[in-house]
C-alpha cells in the first residue's frame, strides 16, 4: 500500500472516530490517477472517511460538481 498525506489523514480520522461535517469529494485528474488511487488503497481510505470518489470527468472543471449533491456545493 502506497501512502499519501491526504489518504493518511483520512485513515487517522477514521481510526480516531472523527467524522466529516461537510461534503468530501475526490476528483481524480485522469483515469490513470483514478485507477492508481483505487489500486493503492487510497480511494478506499477516502470512502471510509465519508468521501465520494467521483469519476474522471469534466463536471468539476465546468462547475457541474453540485449536480446530485444538493444546493450546498
N, CA, C and O atoms as a Maestro MAE file, in Angstrom:
{
 s_m_m2io_version
 :::
 2.0.0
}

f_m_ct {
 s_m_title
 :::
 protein
 m_atom[292] {
  # First column is atom index #
  i_m_mmod_type
  r_m_x_coord
  r_m_y_coord
  r_m_z_coord
  i_m_residue_number
  s_m_chain_name
  s_m_pdb_residue_name
  s_m_pdb_atom_name
  i_m_atomic_number
  :::
  1 25 0.844 -1.175 0.000 1 A "UNK " " N  " 7
  2 3 0.000 0.000 0.000 1 A "UNK " " CA " 6
  3 2 0.886 1.234 0.000 1 A "UNK " " C  " 6
  4 15 1.770 1.381 0.843 1 A "UNK " " O  " 8
  5 25 0.639 2.107 -0.948 2 A "UNK " " N  " 7
  6 3 1.365 3.367 -1.009 2 A "UNK " " CA " 6
  7 2 0.647 4.396 -0.147 2 A "UNK " " C  " 6
  8 15 -0.557 4.291 0.088 2 A "UNK " " O  " 8
  9 25 1.375 5.364 0.309 3 A "UNK " " N  " 7
  10 3 0.795 6.375 1.190 3 A "UNK " " CA " 6
  11 2 0.730 7.728 0.496 3 A "UNK " " C  " 6
  12 15 1.524 8.044 -0.390 3 A "UNK " " O  " 8
  13 25 -0.221 8.489 0.922 4 A "UNK " " N  " 7
  14 3 -0.296 9.898 0.540 4 A "UNK " " CA " 6
  15 2 -0.682 10.649 1.798 4 A "UNK " " C  " 6
  16 15 -1.293 10.076 2.701 4 A "UNK " " O  " 8
  17 25 -0.341 11.899 1.868 5 A "UNK " " N  " 7
  18 3 -0.698 12.659 3.066 5 A "UNK " " CA " 6
  19 2 -2.205 12.695 3.255 5 A "UNK " " C  " 6
  20 15 -2.698 12.489 4.365 5 A "UNK " " O  " 8
  21 25 -2.936 12.953 2.189 6 A "UNK " " N  " 7
  22 3 -4.388 13.061 2.301 6 A "UNK " " CA " 6
  23 2 -5.011 11.735 2.733 6 A "UNK " " C  " 6
  24 15 -5.866 11.718 3.619 6 A "UNK " " O  " 8
  25 25 -4.598 10.632 2.123 7 A "UNK " " N  " 7
  26 3 -5.142 9.327 2.496 7 A "UNK " " CA " 6
  27 2 -4.734 8.956 3.915 7 A "UNK " " C  " 6
  28 15 -5.522 8.355 4.645 7 A "UNK " " O  " 8
  29 25 -3.519 9.303 4.315 8 A "UNK " " N  " 7
  30 3 -3.070 9.022 5.683 8 A "UNK " " CA " 6
  31 2 -3.906 9.789 6.696 8 A "UNK " " C  " 6
  32 15 -4.271 9.247 7.739 8 A "UNK " " O  " 8
  33 25 -4.209 11.040 6.398 9 A "UNK " " N  " 7
  34 3 -5.057 11.834 7.291 9 A "UNK " " CA " 6
  35 2 -6.455 11.228 7.360 9 A "UNK " " C  " 6
  36 15 -7.044 11.163 8.438 9 A "UNK " " O  " 8
  37 25 -6.989 10.787 6.233 10 A "UNK " " N  " 7
  38 3 -8.308 10.160 6.218 10 A "UNK " " CA " 6
  39 2 -8.308 8.898 7.072 10 A "UNK " " C  " 6
  40 15 -9.245 8.672 7.838 10 A "UNK " " O  " 8
  41 25 -7.274 8.076 6.952 11 A "UNK " " N  " 7
  42 3 -7.181 6.856 7.769 11 A "UNK " " CA " 6
  43 2 -7.098 7.191 9.256 11 A "UNK " " C  " 6
  44 15 -7.756 6.549 10.075 11 A "UNK " " O  " 8
  45 25 -6.292 8.193 9.607 12 A "UNK " " N  " 7
  46 3 -6.151 8.591 11.007 12 A "UNK " " CA " 6
  47 2 -7.475 9.111 11.565 12 A "UNK " " C  " 6
  48 15 -7.816 8.830 12.714 12 A "UNK " " O  " 8
  49 25 -8.210 9.857 10.770 13 A "UNK " " N  " 7
  50 3 -9.502 10.383 11.216 13 A "UNK " " CA " 6
  51 2 -10.481 9.251 11.495 13 A "UNK " " C  " 6
  52 15 -11.174 9.267 12.512 13 A "UNK " " O  " 8
  53 25 -10.543 8.270 10.600 14 A "UNK " " N  " 7
  54 3 -11.432 7.122 10.800 14 A "UNK " " CA " 6
  55 2 -11.030 6.370 12.064 14 A "UNK " " C  " 6
  56 15 -11.882 6.007 12.875 14 A "UNK " " O  " 8
  57 25 -9.742 6.142 12.226 15 A "UNK " " N  " 7
  58 3 -9.242 5.419 13.398 15 A "UNK " " CA " 6
  59 2 -9.587 6.148 14.696 15 A "UNK " " C  " 6
  60 15 -9.863 5.510 15.712 15 A "UNK " " O  " 8
  61 25 -9.571 7.481 14.667 16 A "UNK " " N  " 7
  62 3 -9.867 8.286 15.855 16 A "UNK " " CA " 6
  63 2 -11.367 8.510 16.052 16 A "UNK " " C  " 6
  64 15 -11.783 9.120 17.037 16 A "UNK " " O  " 8
  65 25 -12.174 8.016 15.115 17 A "UNK " " N  " 7
  66 3 -13.618 8.184 15.229 17 A "UNK " " CA " 6
  67 2 -14.115 9.559 14.816 17 A "UNK " " C  " 6
  68 15 -15.229 9.952 15.163 17 A "UNK " " O  " 8
  69 25 -13.302 10.280 14.086 18 A "UNK " " N  " 7
  70 3 -13.680 11.617 13.623 18 A "UNK " " CA " 6
  71 2 -14.504 11.479 12.347 18 A "UNK " " C  " 6
  72 15 -14.134 10.746 11.430 18 A "UNK " " O  " 8
  73 25 -15.609 12.184 12.304 19 A "UNK " " N  " 7
  74 3 -16.455 12.142 11.111 19 A "UNK " " CA " 6
  75 2 -16.440 13.502 10.420 19 A "UNK " " C  " 6
  76 15 -16.247 14.538 11.057 19 A "UNK " " O  " 8
  77 25 -16.644 13.478 9.119 20 A "UNK " " N  " 7
  78 3 -16.653 14.729 8.365 20 A "UNK " " CA " 6
  79 2 -17.989 15.430 8.553 20 A "UNK " " C  " 6
  80 15 -19.014 14.787 8.783 20 A "UNK " " O  " 8
  81 25 -17.967 16.723 8.455 21 A "UNK " " N  " 7
  82 3 -19.181 17.517 8.629 21 A "UNK " " CA " 6
  83 2 -19.521 18.315 7.371 21 A "UNK " " C  " 6
  84 15 -20.361 19.214 7.409 21 A "UNK " " O  " 8
  85 25 -18.881 17.993 6.285 22 A "UNK " " N  " 7
  86 3 -19.169 18.641 5.008 22 A "UNK " " CA " 6
  87 2 -19.004 17.605 3.906 22 A "UNK " " C  " 6
  88 15 -18.551 16.488 4.159 22 A "UNK " " O  " 8
  89 25 -19.363 17.968 2.706 23 A "UNK " " N  " 7
  90 3 -19.159 17.062 1.582 23 A "UNK " " CA " 6
  91 2 -17.666 16.956 1.298 23 A "UNK " " C  " 6
  92 15 -16.947 17.955 1.314 23 A "UNK " " O  " 8
  93 25 -17.219 15.754 1.042 24 A "UNK " " N  " 7
  94 3 -15.803 15.468 0.799 24 A "UNK " " CA " 6
  95 2 -15.743 14.768 -0.547 24 A "UNK " " C  " 6
  96 15 -16.071 13.586 -0.649 24 A "UNK " " O  " 8
  97 25 -15.333 15.481 -1.568 25 A "UNK " " N  " 7
  98 3 -15.299 14.947 -2.925 25 A "UNK " " CA " 6
  99 2 -13.864 14.785 -3.390 25 A "UNK " " C  " 6
  100 15 -13.042 15.687 -3.234 25 A "UNK " " O  " 8
  101 25 -13.574 13.634 -3.958 26 A "UNK " " N  " 7
  102 3 -12.260 13.365 -4.540 26 A "UNK " " CA " 6
  103 2 -12.470 13.294 -6.044 26 A "UNK " " C  " 6
  104 15 -13.234 12.464 -6.536 26 A "UNK " " O  " 8
  105 25 -11.789 14.166 -6.766 27 A "UNK " " N  " 7
  106 3 -11.957 14.227 -8.218 27 A "UNK " " CA " 6
  107 2 -10.626 13.939 -8.901 27 A "UNK " " C  " 6
  108 15 -9.810 14.844 -9.073 27 A "UNK " " O  " 8
  109 25 -10.401 12.686 -9.290 28 A "UNK " " N  " 7
  110 3 -9.144 12.341 -9.964 28 A "UNK " " CA " 6
  111 2 -8.986 13.129 -11.257 28 A "UNK " " C  " 6
  112 15 -9.961 13.384 -11.964 28 A "UNK " " O  " 8
  113 25 -7.764 13.506 -11.555 29 A "UNK " " N  " 7
  114 3 -7.487 14.303 -12.745 29 A "UNK " " CA " 6
  115 2 -7.461 13.506 -14.034 29 A "UNK " " C  " 6
  116 15 -7.491 14.084 -15.120 29 A "UNK " " O  " 8
  117 25 -7.405 12.192 -13.928 30 A "UNK " " N  " 7
  118 3 -7.392 11.356 -15.126 30 A "UNK " " CA " 6
  119 2 -7.835 9.953 -14.740 30 A "UNK " " C  " 6
  120 15 -7.909 9.620 -13.557 30 A "UNK " " O  " 8
  121 25 -8.127 9.143 -15.730 31 A "UNK " " N  " 7
  122 3 -8.494 7.755 -15.466 31 A "UNK " " CA " 6
  123 2 -7.309 7.004 -14.870 31 A "UNK " " C  " 6
  124 15 -7.494 6.115 -14.040 31 A "UNK " " O  " 8
  125 25 -6.102 7.351 -15.282 32 A "UNK " " N  " 7
  126 3 -4.912 6.706 -14.731 32 A "UNK " " CA " 6
  127 2 -4.784 7.006 -13.238 32 A "UNK " " C  " 6
  128 15 -4.460 6.112 -12.456 32 A "UNK " " O  " 8
  129 25 -5.032 8.242 -12.838 33 A "UNK " " N  " 7
  130 3 -4.973 8.599 -11.419 33 A "UNK " " CA " 6
  131 2 -6.059 7.867 -10.646 33 A "UNK " " C  " 6
  132 15 -5.798 7.357 -9.557 33 A "UNK " " O  " 8
  133 25 -7.284 7.804 -11.192 34 A "UNK " " N  " 7
  134 3 -8.367 7.089 -10.517 34 A "UNK " " CA " 6
  135 2 -7.995 5.627 -10.310 34 A "UNK " " C  " 6
  136 15 -8.202 5.078 -9.227 34 A "UNK " " O  " 8
  137 25 -7.451 4.999 -11.336 35 A "UNK " " N  " 7
  138 3 -7.044 3.599 -11.227 35 A "UNK " " CA " 6
  139 2 -5.906 3.430 -10.223 35 A "UNK " " C  " 6
  140 15 -5.869 2.440 -9.492 35 A "UNK " " O  " 8
  141 25 -4.995 4.370 -10.181 36 A "UNK " " N  " 7
  142 3 -3.863 4.294 -9.251 36 A "UNK " " CA " 6
  143 2 -4.323 4.416 -7.811 36 A "UNK " " C  " 6
  144 15 -3.884 3.643 -6.959 36 A "UNK " " O  " 8
  145 25 -5.210 5.383 -7.517 37 A "UNK " " N  " 7
  146 3 -5.651 5.515 -6.126 37 A "UNK " " CA " 6
  147 2 -6.532 4.344 -5.708 37 A "UNK " " C  " 6
  148 15 -6.573 3.991 -4.530 37 A "UNK " " O  " 8
  149 25 -7.241 3.736 -6.667 38 A "UNK " " N  " 7
  150 3 -8.006 2.526 -6.356 38 A "UNK " " CA " 6
  151 2 -7.052 1.367 -6.073 38 A "UNK " " C  " 6
  152 15 -7.233 0.636 -5.099 38 A "UNK " " O  " 8
  153 25 -6.060 1.203 -6.905 39 A "UNK " " N  " 7
  154 3 -5.088 0.120 -6.746 39 A "UNK " " CA " 6
  155 2 -4.326 0.229 -5.431 39 A "UNK " " C  " 6
  156 15 -4.083 -0.775 -4.760 39 A "UNK " " O  " 8
  157 25 -3.953 1.449 -5.068 40 A "UNK " " N  " 7
  158 3 -3.105 1.651 -3.892 40 A "UNK " " CA " 6
  159 2 -3.879 1.767 -2.585 40 A "UNK " " C  " 6
  160 15 -3.278 1.954 -1.527 40 A "UNK " " O  " 8
  161 25 -5.202 1.660 -2.643 41 A "UNK " " N  " 7
  162 3 -6.000 1.698 -1.422 41 A "UNK " " CA " 6
  163 2 -6.364 3.091 -0.945 41 A "UNK " " C  " 6
  164 15 -7.006 3.245 0.094 41 A "UNK " " O  " 8
  165 25 -5.961 4.102 -1.693 42 A "UNK " " N  " 7
  166 3 -6.264 5.468 -1.275 42 A "UNK " " CA " 6
  167 2 -7.742 5.789 -1.469 42 A "UNK " " C  " 6
  168 15 -8.330 6.472 -0.631 42 A "UNK " " O  " 8
  169 25 -8.350 5.322 -2.539 43 A "UNK " " N  " 7
  170 3 -9.777 5.567 -2.760 43 A "UNK " " CA " 6
  171 2 -10.587 4.956 -1.628 43 A "UNK " " C  " 6
  172 15 -11.535 5.573 -1.141 43 A "UNK " " O  " 8
  173 25 -10.228 3.758 -1.208 44 A "UNK " " N  " 7
  174 3 -10.926 3.104 -0.101 44 A "UNK " " CA " 6
  175 2 -10.782 3.909 1.188 44 A "UNK " " C  " 6
  176 15 -11.746 4.046 1.942 44 A "UNK " " O  " 8
  177 25 -9.594 4.442 1.445 45 A "UNK " " N  " 7
  178 3 -9.373 5.259 2.644 45 A "UNK " " CA " 6
  179 2 -10.271 6.490 2.616 45 A "UNK " " C  " 6
  180 15 -10.872 6.843 3.631 45 A "UNK " " O  " 8
  181 25 -10.364 7.143 1.463 46 A "UNK " " N  " 7
  182 3 -11.225 8.320 1.348 46 A "UNK " " CA " 6
  183 2 -12.691 7.944 1.541 46 A "UNK " " C  " 6
  184 15 -13.420 8.636 2.252 46 A "UNK " " O  " 8
  185 25 -13.128 6.853 0.914 47 A "UNK " " N  " 7
  186 3 -14.522 6.421 1.037 47 A "UNK " " CA " 6
  187 2 -14.851 6.039 2.474 47 A "UNK " " C  " 6
  188 15 -15.940 6.345 2.958 47 A "UNK " " O  " 8
  189 25 -13.931 5.379 3.159 48 A "UNK " " N  " 7
  190 3 -14.152 5.017 4.563 48 A "UNK " " CA " 6
  191 2 -14.308 6.254 5.441 48 A "UNK " " C  " 6
  192 15 -14.984 6.214 6.469 48 A "UNK " " O  " 8
  193 25 -13.683 7.340 5.032 49 A "UNK " " N  " 7
  194 3 -13.775 8.595 5.782 49 A "UNK " " CA " 6
  195 2 -15.043 9.372 5.420 49 A "UNK " " C  " 6
  196 15 -15.344 10.392 6.040 49 A "UNK " " O  " 8
  197 25 -15.781 8.898 4.427 50 A "UNK " " N  " 7
  198 3 -17.024 9.555 4.038 50 A "UNK " " CA " 6
  199 2 -16.964 10.316 2.733 50 A "UNK " " C  " 6
  200 15 -17.905 11.033 2.390 50 A "UNK " " O  " 8
  201 25 -15.879 10.174 2.005 51 A "UNK " " N  " 7
  202 3 -15.734 10.887 0.735 51 A "UNK " " CA " 6
  203 2 -16.479 10.175 -0.386 51 A "UNK " " C  " 6
  204 15 -16.737 8.973 -0.325 51 A "UNK " " O  " 8
  205 25 -16.811 10.937 -1.390 52 A "UNK " " N  " 7
  206 3 -17.315 10.387 -2.642 52 A "UNK " " CA " 6
  207 2 -16.191 10.528 -3.661 52 A "UNK " " C  " 6
  208 15 -15.746 11.637 -3.958 52 A "UNK " " O  " 8
  209 25 -15.740 9.401 -4.189 53 A "UNK " " N  " 7
  210 3 -14.703 9.432 -5.221 53 A "UNK " " CA " 6
  211 2 -15.430 9.493 -6.558 53 A "UNK " " C  " 6
  212 15 -16.097 8.541 -6.963 53 A "UNK " " O  " 8
  213 25 -15.291 10.618 -7.228 54 A "UNK " " N  " 7
  214 3 -16.007 10.842 -8.477 54 A "UNK " " CA " 6
  215 2 -15.258 10.228 -9.656 54 A "UNK " " C  " 6
  216 15 -14.053 9.985 -9.594 54 A "UNK " " O  " 8
  217 25 -15.998 9.989 -10.717 55 A "UNK " " N  " 7
  218 3 -15.377 9.517 -11.949 55 A "UNK " " CA " 6
  219 2 -14.570 10.653 -12.562 55 A "UNK " " C  " 6
  220 15 -14.871 11.828 -12.353 55 A "UNK " " O  " 8
  221 25 -13.557 10.293 -13.308 56 A "UNK " " N  " 7
  222 3 -12.797 11.301 -14.039 56 A "UNK " " CA " 6
  223 2 -13.712 11.857 -15.126 56 A "UNK " " C  " 6
  224 15 -14.072 11.158 -16.074 56 A "UNK " " O  " 8
  225 25 -14.074 13.102 -14.972 57 A "UNK " " N  " 7
  226 3 -14.967 13.741 -15.937 57 A "UNK " " CA " 6
  227 2 -14.770 15.247 -15.871 57 A "UNK " " C  " 6
  228 15 -14.061 15.755 -15.003 57 A "UNK " " O  " 8
  229 25 -15.394 15.941 -16.779 58 A "UNK " " N  " 7
  230 3 -15.247 17.396 -16.838 58 A "UNK " " CA " 6
  231 2 -16.190 18.135 -15.908 58 A "UNK " " C  " 6
  232 15 -16.116 19.361 -15.822 58 A "UNK " " O  " 8
  233 25 -17.065 17.445 -15.218 59 A "UNK " " N  " 7
  234 3 -18.028 18.101 -14.344 59 A "UNK " " CA " 6
  235 2 -17.423 19.105 -13.380 59 A "UNK " " C  " 6
  236 15 -17.849 20.260 -13.364 59 A "UNK " " O  " 8
  237 25 -16.432 18.704 -12.566 60 A "UNK " " N  " 7
  238 3 -15.855 19.665 -11.623 60 A "UNK " " CA " 6
  239 2 -15.206 20.857 -12.317 60 A "UNK " " C  " 6
  240 15 -15.236 21.971 -11.794 60 A "UNK " " O  " 8
  241 25 -14.628 20.634 -13.473 61 A "UNK " " N  " 7
  242 3 -13.933 21.717 -14.178 61 A "UNK " " CA " 6
  243 2 -14.889 22.784 -14.682 61 A "UNK " " C  " 6
  244 15 -14.529 23.959 -14.757 61 A "UNK " " O  " 8
  245 25 -16.106 22.381 -15.029 62 A "UNK " " N  " 7
  246 3 -17.049 23.336 -15.607 62 A "UNK " " CA " 6
  247 2 -18.166 23.697 -14.636 62 A "UNK " " C  " 6
  248 15 -19.199 24.225 -15.048 62 A "UNK " " O  " 8
  249 25 -17.968 23.419 -13.360 63 A "UNK " " N  " 7
  250 3 -18.924 23.829 -12.345 63 A "UNK " " CA " 6
  251 2 -20.133 22.940 -12.188 63 A "UNK " " C  " 6
  252 15 -21.131 23.376 -11.615 63 A "UNK " " O  " 8
  253 25 -20.089 21.719 -12.669 64 A "UNK " " N  " 7
  254 3 -21.227 20.813 -12.581 64 A "UNK " " CA " 6
  255 2 -21.122 19.825 -11.424 64 A "UNK " " C  " 6
  256 15 -21.915 18.887 -11.350 64 A "UNK " " O  " 8
  257 25 -20.167 20.013 -10.525 65 A "UNK " " N  " 7
  258 3 -19.968 19.050 -9.444 65 A "UNK " " CA " 6
  259 2 -21.157 19.009 -8.496 65 A "UNK " " C  " 6
  260 15 -21.366 17.988 -7.842 65 A "UNK " " O  " 8
  261 25 -21.942 20.074 -8.394 66 A "UNK " " N  " 7
  262 3 -23.067 20.116 -7.472 66 A "UNK " " CA " 6
  263 2 -24.266 19.300 -7.906 66 A "UNK " " C  " 6
  264 15 -25.165 19.058 -7.100 66 A "UNK " " O  " 8
  265 25 -24.308 18.874 -9.142 67 A "UNK " " N  " 7
  266 3 -25.445 18.119 -9.641 67 A "UNK " " CA " 6
  267 2 -25.565 16.814 -8.860 67 A "UNK " " C  " 6
  268 15 -24.654 15.987 -8.871 67 A "UNK " " O  " 8
  269 25 -26.695 16.641 -8.185 68 A "UNK " " N  " 7
  270 3 -26.943 15.424 -7.426 68 A "UNK " " CA " 6
  271 2 -26.406 15.440 -6.009 68 A "UNK " " C  " 6
  272 15 -26.630 14.485 -5.265 68 A "UNK " " O  " 8
  273 25 -25.707 16.491 -5.609 69 A "UNK " " N  " 7
  274 3 -25.154 16.541 -4.262 69 A "UNK " " CA " 6
  275 2 -25.859 17.564 -3.384 69 A "UNK " " C  " 6
  276 15 -25.507 17.700 -2.212 69 A "UNK " " O  " 8
  277 25 -26.823 18.274 -3.901 70 A "UNK " " N  " 7
  278 3 -27.560 19.245 -3.103 70 A "UNK " " CA " 6
  279 2 -27.106 20.666 -3.369 70 A "UNK " " C  " 6
  280 15 -26.121 20.895 -4.071 70 A "UNK " " O  " 8
  281 25 -27.833 21.622 -2.802 71 A "UNK " " N  " 7
  282 3 -27.583 23.034 -3.104 71 A "UNK " " CA " 6
  283 2 -26.357 23.627 -2.424 71 A "UNK " " C  " 6
  284 15 -25.964 24.745 -2.759 71 A "UNK " " O  " 8
  285 25 -25.750 22.933 -1.500 72 A "UNK " " N  " 7
  286 3 -24.630 23.494 -0.737 72 A "UNK " " CA " 6
  287 2 -23.311 23.434 -1.468 72 A "UNK " " C  " 6
  288 15 -22.326 23.990 -0.981 72 A "UNK " " O  " 8
  289 25 -23.248 22.790 -2.607 73 A "UNK " " N  " 7
  290 3 -21.979 22.709 -3.340 73 A "UNK " " CA " 6
  291 2 -22.017 23.662 -4.508 73 A "UNK " " C  " 6
  292 15 -21.048 23.754 -5.261 73 A "UNK " " O  " 8
  :::
 }
 m_bond[291] {
  # First column is bond index #
  i_m_from
  i_m_to
  i_m_order
  :::
  1 1 2 1
  2 2 3 1
  3 3 4 2
  4 3 5 1
  5 5 6 1
  6 6 7 1
  7 7 8 2
  8 7 9 1
  9 9 10 1
  10 10 11 1
  11 11 12 2
  12 11 13 1
  13 13 14 1
  14 14 15 1
  15 15 16 2
  16 15 17 1
  17 17 18 1
  18 18 19 1
  19 19 20 2
  20 19 21 1
  21 21 22 1
  22 22 23 1
  23 23 24 2
  24 23 25 1
  25 25 26 1
  26 26 27 1
  27 27 28 2
  28 27 29 1
  29 29 30 1
  30 30 31 1
  31 31 32 2
  32 31 33 1
  33 33 34 1
  34 34 35 1
  35 35 36 2
  36 35 37 1
  37 37 38 1
  38 38 39 1
  39 39 40 2
  40 39 41 1
  41 41 42 1
  42 42 43 1
  43 43 44 2
  44 43 45 1
  45 45 46 1
  46 46 47 1
  47 47 48 2
  48 47 49 1
  49 49 50 1
  50 50 51 1
  51 51 52 2
  52 51 53 1
  53 53 54 1
  54 54 55 1
  55 55 56 2
  56 55 57 1
  57 57 58 1
  58 58 59 1
  59 59 60 2
  60 59 61 1
  61 61 62 1
  62 62 63 1
  63 63 64 2
  64 63 65 1
  65 65 66 1
  66 66 67 1
  67 67 68 2
  68 67 69 1
  69 69 70 1
  70 70 71 1
  71 71 72 2
  72 71 73 1
  73 73 74 1
  74 74 75 1
  75 75 76 2
  76 75 77 1
  77 77 78 1
  78 78 79 1
  79 79 80 2
  80 79 81 1
  81 81 82 1
  82 82 83 1
  83 83 84 2
  84 83 85 1
  85 85 86 1
  86 86 87 1
  87 87 88 2
  88 87 89 1
  89 89 90 1
  90 90 91 1
  91 91 92 2
  92 91 93 1
  93 93 94 1
  94 94 95 1
  95 95 96 2
  96 95 97 1
  97 97 98 1
  98 98 99 1
  99 99 100 2
  100 99 101 1
  101 101 102 1
  102 102 103 1
  103 103 104 2
  104 103 105 1
  105 105 106 1
  106 106 107 1
  107 107 108 2
  108 107 109 1
  109 109 110 1
  110 110 111 1
  111 111 112 2
  112 111 113 1
  113 113 114 1
  114 114 115 1
  115 115 116 2
  116 115 117 1
  117 117 118 1
  118 118 119 1
  119 119 120 2
  120 119 121 1
  121 121 122 1
  122 122 123 1
  123 123 124 2
  124 123 125 1
  125 125 126 1
  126 126 127 1
  127 127 128 2
  128 127 129 1
  129 129 130 1
  130 130 131 1
  131 131 132 2
  132 131 133 1
  133 133 134 1
  134 134 135 1
  135 135 136 2
  136 135 137 1
  137 137 138 1
  138 138 139 1
  139 139 140 2
  140 139 141 1
  141 141 142 1
  142 142 143 1
  143 143 144 2
  144 143 145 1
  145 145 146 1
  146 146 147 1
  147 147 148 2
  148 147 149 1
  149 149 150 1
  150 150 151 1
  151 151 152 2
  152 151 153 1
  153 153 154 1
  154 154 155 1
  155 155 156 2
  156 155 157 1
  157 157 158 1
  158 158 159 1
  159 159 160 2
  160 159 161 1
  161 161 162 1
  162 162 163 1
  163 163 164 2
  164 163 165 1
  165 165 166 1
  166 166 167 1
  167 167 168 2
  168 167 169 1
  169 169 170 1
  170 170 171 1
  171 171 172 2
  172 171 173 1
  173 173 174 1
  174 174 175 1
  175 175 176 2
  176 175 177 1
  177 177 178 1
  178 178 179 1
  179 179 180 2
  180 179 181 1
  181 181 182 1
  182 182 183 1
  183 183 184 2
  184 183 185 1
  185 185 186 1
  186 186 187 1
  187 187 188 2
  188 187 189 1
  189 189 190 1
  190 190 191 1
  191 191 192 2
  192 191 193 1
  193 193 194 1
  194 194 195 1
  195 195 196 2
  196 195 197 1
  197 197 198 1
  198 198 199 1
  199 199 200 2
  200 199 201 1
  201 201 202 1
  202 202 203 1
  203 203 204 2
  204 203 205 1
  205 205 206 1
  206 206 207 1
  207 207 208 2
  208 207 209 1
  209 209 210 1
  210 210 211 1
  211 211 212 2
  212 211 213 1
  213 213 214 1
  214 214 215 1
  215 215 216 2
  216 215 217 1
  217 217 218 1
  218 218 219 1
  219 219 220 2
  220 219 221 1
  221 221 222 1
  222 222 223 1
  223 223 224 2
  224 223 225 1
  225 225 226 1
  226 226 227 1
  227 227 228 2
  228 227 229 1
  229 229 230 1
  230 230 231 1
  231 231 232 2
  232 231 233 1
  233 233 234 1
  234 234 235 1
  235 235 236 2
  236 235 237 1
  237 237 238 1
  238 238 239 1
  239 239 240 2
  240 239 241 1
  241 241 242 1
  242 242 243 1
  243 243 244 2
  244 243 245 1
  245 245 246 1
  246 246 247 1
  247 247 248 2
  248 247 249 1
  249 249 250 1
  250 250 251 1
  251 251 252 2
  252 251 253 1
  253 253 254 1
  254 254 255 1
  255 255 256 2
  256 255 257 1
  257 257 258 1
  258 258 259 1
  259 259 260 2
  260 259 261 1
  261 261 262 1
  262 262 263 1
  263 263 264 2
  264 263 265 1
  265 265 266 1
  266 266 267 1
  267 267 268 2
  268 267 269 1
  269 269 270 1
  270 270 271 1
  271 271 272 2
  272 271 273 1
  273 273 274 1
  274 274 275 1
  275 275 276 2
  276 275 277 1
  277 277 278 1
  278 278 279 1
  279 279 280 2
  280 279 281 1
  281 281 282 1
  282 282 283 1
  283 283 284 2
  284 283 285 1
  285 285 286 1
  286 286 287 1
  287 287 288 2
  288 287 289 1
  289 289 290 1
  290 290 291 1
  291 291 292 2
  :::
 }
}
